[in-house]
Amino acid sequence: QIVAERAVKDNVQRLNVLNFGGIDRENYPIPLPEKAVCYREVLSTDHMAFGGKGRLNEGVLLPVTDPHLEDKPALRIRVPALSAVILEPVKE
């Protein structure tokens, strides 16, 4: 019910995460490439401006090593039910 893909636009690699299920996902792991960087949310369809409930990923999202992913880097994010979240790397 969760789909995550990487997309490149204007030389920026974004992470697009879609939750087609009716269940909110908290701390959902999104695997990162070997070179992990920080991300920020640039769009959530759950934003109140779009009629959502405002369950957002605020601030800078730091990569963590995830034991469920063989200690590879991952982001732990909130993915509200029936929503789309777009993340992009934080420029250093």
N, C-alpha and C positions, 0 to 999 in steps of 0.2 A: 503494500500500500504506500510505501515511500519510494520515490524515485529521486536520485541525486545524479547530476551530470555537470561536467565542466564545460564551459563555453568561453570562447575568446571573442571579444568585441573591442575594437579600438586598441588592440594590443594589451587588453586587460583580461586576465583569466577570471571569470566569475563562476561561482558555484550556484546552481539552480536546484532547489530542493522542493519537491512537491509531495504533499500528503493527500492522497485520494481517499483515505480512510476517515471514519467518523470519530477517531480517538486522537486526542492531543498526545504528542510525543515530547516528553521532557528529557533533556540530556541525551538526545539522540546522537549517536556517533556518526560523523561524516569523515571517512578516511581522506587524508591529505597526501600529496606527493611527498617523496622523501625529504625535500627541502620545505619544511613547514614554515609558514608565515602567519601573522595575525590577520584576521578578517574583521569586517564590519558588515552589518546588515544594511543594504541600500534599498530594499523593498520587501514589504510583507503585505500580502493581501488581507491579513488579519488586522491591519492598522485601522483605527477608528475612522480615519478619513475615507476608507473604502467600505464602511459599514461593519467592520470587524469588531472584535472585543478588545483589541489593543494588546494582545499577548506577543510581545516583541523580544528580539535579541538586542538589548541595548548595550552601547559601549563597544570596546574592543574585545573581540573573541580570541582568546589565546589558545594555541594548540597544546594538546596534552598527549602523553603516550598512553595508549589504550591497551590493557592486557587482553581484552577480547579481540584485538586486531594484531596480535603478536607484537605488542609494544611499538607499533608504528604510530606516527603522529595522526591525530584526529581532532576535529572540533566537536564539542558537545553543545548542541543547540536545541532550542525550543522550536518544534514544528507543530503549530496548531492544526486541528482537524480541518480537512477540506481547504487547505491553504497552499500558497506558494511563497517561498522565501528566496531572495537573491542576496548573495554575499559577494563581496569583493575584497581583495587584499588591501591592507592598510599600507599606504605609501610611507616609506621610511624617511 
